[in-house]
Amino acid sequence: MRGCERRWARRDQGFVTAESAVVLPVLVTVAMALVWGLLVVAAQIRCVDAARTGARAAARQDPADAVVAAARDAAPRGAKVAVAREGDRVRVVVTVRPPVLNGLPFEVREEAVASVEGAR
């Protein structure tokens, strides 16, 4: 019996190392994808906040430069802010490229619309 156990022990040597060599890169890739996804979600939330901040400032009829500055302060770094007035409403759009992997072909984009105060 002991001879059989020794043969199996010899055959299994290095098996865990081979499994680890295959699984470890997959685990690292999944972990990196999760971290990147969290960064994109954080950028999305900051864009929502920035668009709302800009829309509130524009609804108070602040100057256009002040509206853009308020939105940029709340937005992620490198965000583009656009303000448009449409009758008695104002629309603020904030767009930014996703962090870390800038080569991907999409942007995070949020907009907020508010009624201008005293426009009646």
N, CA, C and O atoms as CSV, one atom per row, in Angstrom:
chain,resi,resn,atom,element,x,y,z
A,1,MET,N,N,0.798,-1.192,0.000
A,1,MET,CA,C,0.000,0.000,0.000
A,1,MET,C,C,0.850,1.269,0.000
A,1,MET,O,O,0.521,2.258,-0.655
A,2,ARG,N,N,1.928,1.216,0.737
A,2,ARG,CA,C,2.752,2.399,0.827
A,2,ARG,C,C,3.398,2.736,-0.522
A,2,ARG,O,O,3.633,3.908,-0.815
A,3,GLY,N,N,3.673,1.766,-1.308
A,3,GLY,CA,C,4.265,1.993,-2.621
A,3,GLY,C,C,3.309,2.748,-3.538
A,3,GLY,O,O,3.730,3.608,-4.311
A,4,CYS,N,N,2.015,2.422,-3.447
A,4,CYS,CA,C,1.001,3.115,-4.259
A,4,CYS,C,C,0.888,4.576,-3.856
A,4,CYS,O,O,0.765,5.458,-4.706
A,5,GLU,N,N,0.932,4.824,-2.553
A,5,GLU,CA,C,0.819,6.197,-2.063
A,5,GLU,C,C,1.999,7.037,-2.542
A,5,GLU,O,O,1.834,8.208,-2.884
A,6,ARG,N,N,3.172,6.448,-2.566
A,6,ARG,CA,C,4.351,7.187,-2.999
A,6,ARG,C,C,4.274,7.520,-4.480
A,6,ARG,O,O,4.680,8.606,-4.894
A,7,ARG,N,N,3.748,6.581,-5.296
A,7,ARG,CA,C,3.618,6.850,-6.726
A,7,ARG,C,C,2.657,8.011,-6.973
A,7,ARG,O,O,2.937,8.882,-7.797
A,8,TRP,N,N,1.529,8.029,-6.267
A,8,TRP,CA,C,0.566,9.127,-6.436
A,8,TRP,C,C,1.165,10.451,-5.967
A,8,TRP,O,O,0.928,11.494,-6.577
A,9,ALA,N,N,1.927,10.408,-4.902
A,9,ALA,CA,C,2.545,11.624,-4.382
A,9,ALA,C,C,3.530,12.191,-5.397
A,9,ALA,O,O,3.620,13.408,-5.560
A,10,ARG,N,N,4.264,11.324,-6.075
A,10,ARG,CA,C,5.221,11.806,-7.072
A,10,ARG,C,C,4.511,12.410,-8.278
A,10,ARG,O,O,4.972,13.406,-8.835
A,11,ARG,N,N,3.403,11.818,-8.680
A,11,ARG,CA,C,2.672,12.322,-9.839
A,11,ARG,C,C,2.017,13.673,-9.561
A,11,ARG,O,O,1.875,14.489,-10.471
A,12,ASP,N,N,1.619,13.917,-8.316
A,12,ASP,CA,C,0.925,15.155,-7.972
A,12,ASP,C,C,1.878,16.319,-7.714
A,12,ASP,O,O,1.430,17.458,-7.588
A,13,GLN,N,N,3.146,16.064,-7.635
A,13,GLN,CA,C,4.077,17.155,-7.384
A,13,GLN,C,C,4.072,18.119,-8.559
A,13,GLN,O,O,4.200,17.713,-9.714
A,14,GLY,N,N,3.921,19.410,-8.248
A,14,GLY,CA,C,3.902,20.423,-9.287
A,14,GLY,C,C,2.529,20.701,-9.860
A,14,GLY,O,O,2.363,21.638,-10.642
A,15,PHE,N,N,1.545,19.908,-9.487
A,15,PHE,CA,C,0.195,20.106,-10.019
A,15,PHE,C,C,-0.420,21.407,-9.513
A,15,PHE,O,O,-1.074,22.125,-10.269
A,16,VAL,N,N,-0.211,21.708,-8.243
A,16,VAL,CA,C,-0.736,22.945,-7.664
A,16,VAL,C,C,-0.037,24.148,-8.281
A,16,VAL,O,O,-0.670,25.181,-8.502
A,17,THR,N,N,1.227,24.035,-8.554
A,17,THR,CA,C,1.970,25.123,-9.188
A,17,THR,C,C,1.417,25.403,-10.580
A,17,THR,O,O,1.277,26.565,-10.962
A,18,ALA,N,N,1.105,24.384,-11.329
A,18,ALA,CA,C,0.552,24.569,-12.673
A,18,ALA,C,C,-0.831,25.208,-12.607
A,18,ALA,O,O,-1.148,26.082,-13.414
A,19,GLU,N,N,-1.651,24.781,-11.657
A,19,GLU,CA,C,-2.977,25.389,-11.509
A,19,GLU,C,C,-2.851,26.858,-11.132
A,19,GLU,O,O,-3.572,27.703,-11.663
A,20,SER,N,N,-1.950,27.157,-10.229
A,20,SER,CA,C,-1.746,28.544,-9.807
A,20,SER,C,C,-1.265,29.407,-10.969
A,20,SER,O,O,-1.678,30.559,-11.100
A,21,ALA,N,N,-0.412,28.867,-11.796
A,21,ALA,CA,C,0.102,29.617,-12.935
A,21,ALA,C,C,-1.006,29.960,-13.924
A,21,ALA,O,O,-0.912,30.964,-14.629
A,22,VAL,N,N,-2.044,29.147,-13.986
A,22,VAL,CA,C,-3.163,29.406,-14.888
A,22,VAL,C,C,-4.191,30.325,-14.233
A,22,VAL,O,O,-4.718,31.227,-14.884
A,23,VAL,N,N,-4.476,30.106,-12.965
A,23,VAL,CA,C,-5.549,30.820,-12.283
A,23,VAL,C,C,-5.127,32.224,-11.849
A,23,VAL,O,O,-5.942,33.145,-11.901
A,24,LEU,N,N,-3.905,32.407,-11.431
A,24,LEU,CA,C,-3.462,33.693,-10.909
A,24,LEU,C,C,-3.629,34.841,-11.905
A,24,LEU,O,O,-4.156,35.881,-11.508
A,25,PRO,N,N,-3.218,34.726,-13.163
A,25,PRO,CA,C,-3.455,35.831,-14.103
A,25,PRO,C,C,-4.939,36.138,-14.308
A,25,PRO,O,O,-5.319,37.295,-14.490
A,26,VAL,N,N,-5.767,35.107,-14.278
A,26,VAL,CA,C,-7.208,35.330,-14.419
A,26,VAL,C,C,-7.734,36.112,-13.226
A,26,VAL,O,O,-8.527,37.039,-13.395
A,27,LEU,N,N,-7.307,35.754,-12.034
A,27,LEU,CA,C,-7.749,36.471,-10.834
A,27,LEU,C,C,-7.277,37.921,-10.839
A,27,LEU,O,O,-8.028,38.814,-10.446
A,28,VAL,N,N,-6.060,38.164,-11.272
A,28,VAL,CA,C,-5.542,39.534,-11.350
A,28,VAL,C,C,-6.340,40.343,-12.366
A,28,VAL,O,O,-6.663,41.504,-12.116
A,29,THR,N,N,-6.660,39.744,-13.504
A,29,THR,CA,C,-7.440,40.438,-14.531
A,29,THR,C,C,-8.837,40.775,-14.017
A,29,THR,O,O,-9.323,41.884,-14.242
A,30,VAL,N,N,-9.479,39.848,-13.340
A,30,VAL,CA,C,-10.816,40.103,-12.787
A,30,VAL,C,C,-10.753,41.197,-11.734
A,30,VAL,O,O,-11.624,42.067,-11.699
A,31,ALA,N,N,-9.752,41.172,-10.885
A,31,ALA,CA,C,-9.610,42.206,-9.858
A,31,ALA,C,C,-9.399,43.578,-10.488
A,31,ALA,O,O,-9.972,44.566,-10.030
A,32,MET,N,N,-8.577,43.644,-11.537
A,32,MET,CA,C,-8.355,44.924,-12.222
A,32,MET,C,C,-9.631,45.422,-12.886
A,32,MET,O,O,-9.909,46.621,-12.862
A,33,ALA,N,N,-10.408,44.526,-13.476
A,33,ALA,CA,C,-11.673,44.915,-14.099
A,33,ALA,C,C,-12.648,45.444,-13.058
A,33,ALA,O,O,-13.366,46.407,-13.324
A,34,LEU,N,N,-12.687,44.839,-11.893
A,34,LEU,CA,C,-13.568,45.317,-10.829
A,34,LEU,C,C,-13.154,46.701,-10.338
A,34,LEU,O,O,-14.005,47.563,-10.121
A,35,VAL,N,N,-11.872,46.913,-10.166
A,35,VAL,CA,C,-11.389,48.226,-9.732
A,35,VAL,C,C,-11.703,49.276,-10.790
A,35,VAL,O,O,-12.150,50.374,-10.459
A,36,TRP,N,N,-11.473,48.948,-12.060
A,36,TRP,CA,C,-11.781,49.896,-13.131
A,36,TRP,C,C,-13.282,50.205,-13.158
A,36,TRP,O,O,-13.673,51.358,-13.342
A,37,GLY,N,N,-14.115,49.190,-12.978
A,37,GLY,CA,C,-15.562,49.409,-12.938
A,37,GLY,C,C,-15.959,50.335,-11.809
A,37,GLY,O,O,-16.825,51.192,-11.984
A,38,LEU,N,N,-15.337,50.175,-10.651
A,38,LEU,CA,C,-15.626,51.081,-9.535
A,38,LEU,C,C,-15.202,52.509,-9.847
A,38,LEU,O,O,-15.895,53.456,-9.477
A,39,LEU,N,N,-14.070,52.671,-10.525
A,39,LEU,CA,C,-13.628,54.012,-10.909
A,39,LEU,C,C,-14.600,54.653,-11.897
A,39,LEU,O,O,-14.855,55.855,-11.817
A,40,VAL,N,N,-15.139,53.872,-12.821
A,40,VAL,CA,C,-16.110,54.402,-13.779
A,40,VAL,C,C,-17.396,54.802,-13.060
A,40,VAL,O,O,-17.967,55.851,-13.357
A,41,VAL,N,N,-17.854,53.988,-12.126
A,41,VAL,CA,C,-19.066,54.318,-11.369
A,41,VAL,C,C,-18.842,55.580,-10.541
A,41,VAL,O,O,-19.735,56.422,-10.452
A,42,ALA,N,N,-17.667,55.724,-9.935
A,42,ALA,CA,C,-17.362,56.934,-9.170
A,42,ALA,C,C,-17.357,58.166,-10.076
A,42,ALA,O,O,-17.843,59.225,-9.680
A,43,ALA,N,N,-16.813,58.034,-11.288
A,43,ALA,CA,C,-16.825,59.151,-12.237
A,43,ALA,C,C,-18.256,59.487,-12.650
A,43,ALA,O,O,-18.594,60.660,-12.816
A,44,GLN,N,N,-19.092,58.475,-12.815
A,44,GLN,CA,C,-20.494,58.685,-13.173
A,44,GLN,C,C,-21.211,59.478,-12.075
A,44,GLN,O,O,-21.948,60.420,-12.367
A,45,ILE,N,N,-20.998,59.103,-10.838
A,45,ILE,CA,C,-21.640,59.795,-9.716
A,45,ILE,C,C,-21.157,61.239,-9.632
A,45,ILE,O,O,-21.948,62.148,-9.381
A,46,ARG,N,N,-19.866,61.449,-9.840
A,46,ARG,CA,C,-19.349,62.823,-9.813
A,46,ARG,C,C,-19.898,63.652,-10.961
A,46,ARG,O,O,-20.120,64.853,-10.801
A,47,CYS,N,N,-20.124,63.035,-12.121
A,47,CYS,CA,C,-20.726,63.757,-13.246
A,47,CYS,C,C,-22.169,64.140,-12.941
A,47,CYS,O,O,-22.608,65.234,-13.297
A,48,VAL,N,N,-22.904,63.256,-12.292
A,48,VAL,CA,C,-24.285,63.568,-11.891
A,48,VAL,C,C,-24.288,64.768,-10.952
A,48,VAL,O,O,-25.061,65.707,-11.138
A,49,ASP,N,N,-23.420,64.734,-9.944
A,49,ASP,CA,C,-23.343,65.841,-8.994
A,49,ASP,C,C,-22.946,67.144,-9.681
A,49,ASP,O,O,-23.498,68.203,-9.382
A,50,ALA,N,N,-21.985,67.062,-10.604
A,50,ALA,CA,C,-21.534,68.265,-11.303
A,50,ALA,C,C,-22.641,68.851,-12.173
A,50,ALA,O,O,-22.827,70.067,-12.200
A,51,ALA,N,N,-23.372,68.004,-12.878
A,51,ALA,CA,C,-24.460,68.498,-13.721
A,51,ALA,C,C,-25.548,69.142,-12.868
A,51,ALA,O,O,-26.080,70.187,-13.243
A,52,ARG,N,N,-25.883,68.550,-11.745
A,52,ARG,CA,C,-26.897,69.142,-10.864
A,52,ARG,C,C,-26.430,70.452,-10.272
A,52,ARG,O,O,-27.207,71.402,-10.171
A,53,THR,N,N,-25.168,70.515,-9.878
A,53,THR,CA,C,-24.623,71.757,-9.330
A,53,THR,C,C,-24.669,72.867,-10.373
A,53,THR,O,O,-25.068,73.994,-10.077
A,54,GLY,N,N,-24.257,72.541,-11.592
A,54,GLY,CA,C,-24.302,73.533,-12.663
A,54,GLY,C,C,-25.720,73.961,-12.998
A,54,GLY,O,O,-25.968,75.140,-13.250
A,55,ALA,N,N,-26.657,73.014,-13.005
A,55,ALA,CA,C,-28.049,73.357,-13.308
A,55,ALA,C,C,-28.643,74.253,-12.226
A,55,ALA,O,O,-29.395,75.175,-12.539
A,56,ARG,N,N,-28.318,73.999,-10.962
A,56,ARG,CA,C,-28.816,74.874,-9.881
A,56,ARG,C,C,-28.251,76.272,-10.019
A,56,ARG,O,O,-28.967,77.258,-9.848
A,57,ALA,N,N,-26.947,76.360,-10.333
A,57,ALA,CA,C,-26.327,77.685,-10.503
A,57,ALA,C,C,-26.939,78.414,-11.691
A,57,ALA,O,O,-27.178,79.619,-11.616
A,58,ALA,N,N,-27.196,77.708,-12.779
A,58,ALA,CA,C,-27.795,78.343,-13.958
A,58,ALA,C,C,-29.249,78.734,-13.691
A,58,ALA,O,O,-29.720,79.748,-14.205
A,59,ALA,N,N,-29.957,77.943,-12.899
A,59,ALA,CA,C,-31.352,78.270,-12.571
A,59,ALA,C,C,-31.429,79.548,-11.744
A,59,ALA,O,O,-32.416,80.281,-11.824
A,60,ARG,N,N,-30.397,79.820,-10.952
A,60,ARG,CA,C,-30.356,81.064,-10.172
A,60,ARG,C,C,-29.943,82.247,-11.040
A,60,ARG,O,O,-29.846,83.376,-10.557
A,61,GLN,N,N,-29.706,81.988,-12.298
A,61,GLN,CA,C,-29.286,82.980,-13.281
A,61,GLN,C,C,-27.904,83.548,-12.960
A,61,GLN,O,O,-27.654,84.743,-13.116
A,62,ASP,N,N,-27.012,82.662,-12.508
A,62,ASP,CA,C,-25.612,83.051,-12.326
A,62,ASP,C,C,-24.995,83.254,-13.707
A,62,ASP,O,O,-25.500,82.709,-14.688
A,63,PRO,N,N,-23.914,84.029,-13.801
A,63,PRO,CA,C,-23.240,84.192,-15.101
A,63,PRO,C,C,-22.764,82.847,-15.639
A,63,PRO,O,O,-22.493,81.919,-14.877
A,64,ALA,N,N,-22.668,82.756,-16.955
A,64,ALA,CA,C,-22.292,81.491,-17.601
A,64,ALA,C,C,-20.933,80.991,-17.124
A,64,ALA,O,O,-20.752,79.787,-16.938
A,65,ASP,N,N,-19.970,81.899,-16.923
A,65,ASP,CA,C,-18.645,81.487,-16.441
A,65,ASP,C,C,-18.727,80.872,-15.042
A,65,ASP,O,O,-18.025,79.908,-14.740
A,66,ALA,N,N,-19.586,81.436,-14.194
A,66,ALA,CA,C,-19.745,80.915,-12.830
A,66,ALA,C,C,-20.421,79.540,-12.853
A,66,ALA,O,O,-20.098,78.673,-12.041
A,67,VAL,N,N,-21.355,79.347,-13.781
A,67,VAL,CA,C,-22.031,78.053,-13.904
A,67,VAL,C,C,-21.030,76.980,-14.312
A,67,VAL,O,O,-20.993,75.902,-13.718
A,68,VAL,N,N,-20.221,77.273,-15.322
A,68,VAL,CA,C,-19.221,76.317,-15.797
A,68,VAL,C,C,-18.188,76.048,-14.704
A,68,VAL,O,O,-17.781,74.902,-14.509
A,69,ALA,N,N,-17.762,77.083,-13.994
A,69,ALA,CA,C,-16.786,76.903,-12.917
A,69,ALA,C,C,-17.357,76.040,-11.792
A,69,ALA,O,O,-16.654,75.183,-11.257
A,70,ALA,N,N,-18.614,76.254,-11.430
A,70,ALA,CA,C,-19.238,75.454,-10.371
A,70,ALA,C,C,-19.343,73.990,-10.787
A,70,ALA,O,O,-19.099,73.091,-9.983
A,71,ALA,N,N,-19.703,73.760,-12.034
A,71,ALA,CA,C,-19.818,72.380,-12.515
A,71,ALA,C,C,-18.447,71.721,-12.601
A,71,ALA,O,O,-18.308,70.548,-12.256
A,72,ARG,N,N,-17.436,72.452,-13.054
A,72,ARG,CA,C,-16.084,71.880,-13.173
A,72,ARG,C,C,-15.481,71.563,-11.812
A,72,ARG,O,O,-14.717,70.607,-11.680
A,73,ASP,N,N,-15.819,72.360,-10.793
A,73,ASP,CA,C,-15.304,72.084,-9.451
A,73,ASP,C,C,-15.819,70.746,-8.929
A,73,ASP,O,O,-15.103,70.034,-8.225
A,74,ALA,N,N,-17.061,70.405,-9.273
A,74,ALA,CA,C,-17.655,69.155,-8.787
A,74,ALA,C,C,-17.362,67.968,-9.714
A,74,ALA,O,O,-17.518,66.817,-9.308
A,75,ALA,N,N,-16.947,68.236,-10.932
A,75,ALA,CA,C,-16.743,67.176,-11.936
A,75,ALA,C,C,-15.369,66.531,-11.781
A,75,ALA,O,O,-14.471,67.108,-11.167
A,76,PRO,N,N,-15.207,65.330,-12.341
A,76,PRO,CA,C,-13.877,64.703,-12.356
A,76,PRO,C,C,-12.913,65.510,-13.219
A,76,PRO,O,O,-13.331,66.306,-14.060
A,77,ARG,N,N,-11.629,65.294,-12.999
A,77,ARG,CA,C,-10.605,66.010,-13.762
A,77,ARG,C,C,-10.736,65.705,-15.253
A,77,ARG,O,O,-10.918,64.551,-15.642
A,78,GLY,N,N,-10.643,66.732,-16.076
A,78,GLY,CA,C,-10.710,66.559,-17.520
A,78,GLY,C,C,-12.122,66.536,-18.087
A,78,GLY,O,O,-12.307,66.227,-19.263
A,79,ALA,N,N,-13.117,66.857,-17.273
A,79,ALA,CA,C,-14.506,66.820,-17.738
A,79,ALA,C,C,-14.812,68.027,-18.616
A,79,ALA,O,O,-14.248,69.106,-18.437
A,80,LYS,N,N,-15.712,67.822,-19.561
A,80,LYS,CA,C,-16.199,68.901,-20.423
A,80,LYS,C,C,-17.594,69.283,-19.936
A,80,LYS,O,O,-18.430,68.417,-19.677
A,81,VAL,N,N,-17.833,70.577,-19.817
A,81,VAL,CA,C,-19.121,71.076,-19.330
A,81,VAL,C,C,-19.732,71.943,-20.421
A,81,VAL,O,O,-19.076,72.834,-20.961
A,82,ALA,N,N,-21.004,71.672,-20.744
A,82,ALA,CA,C,-21.734,72.467,-21.735
A,82,ALA,C,C,-23.028,72.962,-21.091
A,82,ALA,O,O,-23.746,72.203,-20.441
A,83,VAL,N,N,-23.308,74.253,-21.286
A,83,VAL,CA,C,-24.524,74.865,-20.736
A,83,VAL,C,C,-25.341,75.397,-21.900
A,83,VAL,O,O,-24.815,76.087,-22.774
A,84,ALA,N,N,-26.634,75.074,-21.910
A,84,ALA,CA,C,-27.525,75.558,-22.971
A,84,ALA,C,C,-28.819,76.046,-22.340
A,84,ALA,O,O,-29.387,75.391,-21.466
A,85,ARG,N,N,-29.273,77.200,-22.795
A,85,ARG,CA,C,-30.551,77.740,-22.325
A,85,ARG,C,C,-31.599,77.469,-23.398
A,85,ARG,O,O,-31.386,77.732,-24.582
A,86,GLU,N,N,-32.736,76.935,-22.954
A,86,GLU,CA,C,-33.840,76.593,-23.858
A,86,GLU,C,C,-35.118,77.197,-23.297
A,86,GLU,O,O,-35.843,76.543,-22.547
A,87,GLY,N,N,-35.392,78.436,-23.659
A,87,GLY,CA,C,-36.573,79.109,-23.133
A,87,GLY,C,C,-36.424,79.382,-21.652
A,87,GLY,O,O,-35.500,80.079,-21.233
A,88,ASP,N,N,-37.335,78.833,-20.853
A,88,ASP,CA,C,-37.269,79.035,-19.401
A,88,ASP,C,C,-36.557,77.885,-18.693
A,88,ASP,O,O,-36.671,77.743,-17.475
A,89,ARG,N,N,-35.837,77.077,-19.433
A,89,ARG,CA,C,-35.077,75.965,-18.858
A,89,ARG,C,C,-33.605,76.085,-19.223
A,89,ARG,O,O,-33.233,76.704,-20.220
A,90,VAL,N,N,-32.797,75.482,-18.396
A,90,VAL,CA,C,-31.361,75.435,-18.658
A,90,VAL,C,C,-30.914,73.977,-18.565
A,90,VAL,O,O,-31.374,73.225,-17.706
A,91,ARG,N,N,-30.013,73.595,-19.461
A,91,ARG,CA,C,-29.512,72.217,-19.513
A,91,ARG,C,C,-27.997,72.258,-19.365
A,91,ARG,O,O,-27.309,72.998,-20.069
A,92,VAL,N,N,-27.490,71.451,-18.437
A,92,VAL,CA,C,-26.044,71.342,-18.216
A,92,VAL,C,C,-25.641,69.897,-18.505
A,92,VAL,O,O,-26.202,68.960,-17.938
A,93,VAL,N,N,-24.664,69.732,-19.391
A,93,VAL,CA,C,-24.177,68.404,-19.779
A,93,VAL,C,C,-22.706,68.296,-19.367
A,93,VAL,O,O,-21.892,69.165,-19.680
A,94,VAL,N,N,-22.389,67.216,-18.663
A,94,VAL,CA,C,-21.012,66.959,-18.221
A,94,VAL,C,C,-20.576,65.629,-18.823
A,94,VAL,O,O,-21.248,64.614,-18.641
A,95,THR,N,N,-19.457,65.628,-19.537
A,95,THR,CA,C,-18.909,64.397,-20.121
A,95,THR,C,C,-17.444,64.266,-19.726
A,95,THR,O,O,-16.722,65.255,-19.599
A,96,VAL,N,N,-17.028,63.021,-19.537
A,96,VAL,CA,C,-15.634,62.752,-19.183
A,96,VAL,C,C,-15.263,61.370,-19.712
A,96,VAL,O,O,-16.103,60.472,-19.771
A,97,ARG,N,N,-14.007,61.208,-20.092
A,97,ARG,CA,C,-13.494,59.895,-20.504
A,97,ARG,C,C,-13.300,59.055,-19.250
A,97,ARG,O,O,-12.981,59.600,-18.193
A,98,PRO,N,N,-13.486,57.746,-19.343
A,98,PRO,CA,C,-13.306,56.912,-18.157
A,98,PRO,C,C,-11.863,56.946,-17.666
A,98,PRO,O,O,-10.936,57.064,-18.468
A,99,PRO,N,N,-11.668,56.844,-16.347
A,99,PRO,CA,C,-10.308,56.904,-15.817
A,99,PRO,C,C,-9.505,55.644,-16.135
A,99,PRO,O,O,-10.073,54.598,-16.449
A,100,VAL,N,N,-8.228,55.751,-16.055
A,100,VAL,CA,C,-7.235,54.686,-16.206
A,100,VAL,C,C,-7.112,54.209,-17.652
A,100,VAL,O,O,-6.041,54.355,-18.243
A,101,LEU,N,N,-8.158,53.649,-18.240
A,101,LEU,CA,C,-8.089,53.137,-19.609
A,101,LEU,C,C,-8.701,54.160,-20.565
A,101,LEU,O,O,-9.837,53.998,-21.010
A,102,ASN,N,N,-7.955,55.196,-20.874
A,102,ASN,CA,C,-8.471,56.276,-21.722
A,102,ASN,C,C,-8.655,55.856,-23.169
A,102,ASN,O,O,-9.318,56.570,-23.921
A,103,GLY,N,N,-8.108,54.748,-23.582
A,103,GLY,CA,C,-8.203,54.318,-24.964
A,103,GLY,C,C,-9.551,53.709,-25.327
A,103,GLY,O,O,-9.816,53.466,-26.505
A,104,LEU,N,N,-10.401,53.458,-24.350
A,104,LEU,CA,C,-11.701,52.861,-24.661
A,104,LEU,C,C,-12.603,53.883,-25.351
A,104,LEU,O,O,-12.535,55.072,-25.041
A,105,PRO,N,N,-13.443,53.435,-26.278
A,105,PRO,CA,C,-14.212,54.364,-27.116
A,105,PRO,C,C,-15.550,54.804,-26.510
A,105,PRO,O,O,-16.542,54.873,-27.235
A,106,PHE,N,N,-15.612,55.100,-25.224
A,106,PHE,CA,C,-16.855,55.617,-24.668
A,106,PHE,C,C,-16.574,56.673,-23.618
A,106,PHE,O,O,-15.463,56.778,-23.098
A,107,GLU,N,N,-17.602,57.453,-23.315
A,107,GLU,CA,C,-17.515,58.515,-22.332
A,107,GLU,C,C,-18.617,58.337,-21.305
A,107,GLU,O,O,-19.659,57.740,-21.576
A,108,VAL,N,N,-18.364,58.865,-20.128
A,108,VAL,CA,C,-19.400,58.962,-19.114
A,108,VAL,C,C,-20.063,60.313,-19.338
A,108,VAL,O,O,-19.389,61.342,-19.384
A,109,ARG,N,N,-21.397,60.307,-19.480
A,109,ARG,CA,C,-22.119,61.547,-19.808
A,109,ARG,C,C,-23.356,61.653,-18.939
A,109,ARG,O,O,-24.133,60.705,-18.824
A,110,GLU,N,N,-23.531,62.813,-18.329
A,110,GLU,CA,C,-24.724,63.081,-17.527
A,110,GLU,C,C,-25.212,64.480,-17.824
A,110,GLU,O,O,-24.430,65.370,-18.157
A,111,GLU,N,N,-26.510,64.663,-17.702
A,111,GLU,CA,C,-27.077,65.992,-17.903
A,111,GLU,C,C,-28.142,66.248,-16.865
A,111,GLU,O,O,-28.761,65.325,-16.334
A,112,ALA,N,N,-28.344,67.537,-16.586
A,112,ALA,CA,C,-29.374,67.962,-15.647
A,112,ALA,C,C,-30.099,69.141,-16.262
A,112,ALA,O,O,-29.493,69.978,-16.930
A,113,VAL,N,N,-31.401,69.200,-16.031
A,113,VAL,CA,C,-32.238,70.274,-16.552
A,113,VAL,C,C,-32.930,70.932,-15.371
A,113,VAL,O,O,-33.410,70.253,-14.463
A,114,ALA,N,N,-32.978,72.264,-15.386
A,114,ALA,CA,C,-33.645,73.003,-14.313
A,114,ALA,C,C,-34.416,74.171,-14.911
A,114,ALA,O,O,-34.038,74.707,-15.953
A,115,SER,N,N,-35.499,74.560,-14.248
A,115,SER,CA,C,-36.257,75.740,-14.657
A,115,SER,C,C,-35.580,76.985,-14.107
A,115,SER,O,O,-35.134,77.008,-12.959
A,116,VAL,N,N,-35.510,78.010,-14.929
A,116,VAL,CA,C,-34.879,79.254,-14.520
A,116,VAL,C,C,-35.800,79.952,-13.525
A,116,VAL,O,O,-37.001,80.083,-13.765
A,117,GLU,N,N,-35.227,80.401,-12.402
A,117,GLU,CA,C,-36.000,81.090,-11.385
A,117,GLU,C,C,-36.410,82.476,-11.865
A,117,GLU,O,O,-35.607,83.195,-12.460
A,118,GLY,N,N,-37.639,82.843,-11.609
A,118,GLY,CA,C,-38.139,84.161,-11.972
A,118,GLY,C,C,-38.328,84.352,-13.462
A,118,GLY,O,O,-38.294,85.485,-13.942
A,119,ALA,N,N,-38.529,83.271,-14.210
A,119,ALA,CA,C,-38.664,83.359,-15.661
A,119,ALA,C,C,-40.120,83.563,-16.101
A,119,ALA,O,O,-40.396,83.579,-17.301
A,120,ARG,N,N,-41.042,83.715,-15.171
A,120,ARG,CA,C,-42.456,83.858,-15.522
A,120,ARG,C,C,-42.812,85.224,-15.854
A,120,ARG,O,O,-43.969,85.501,-16.171
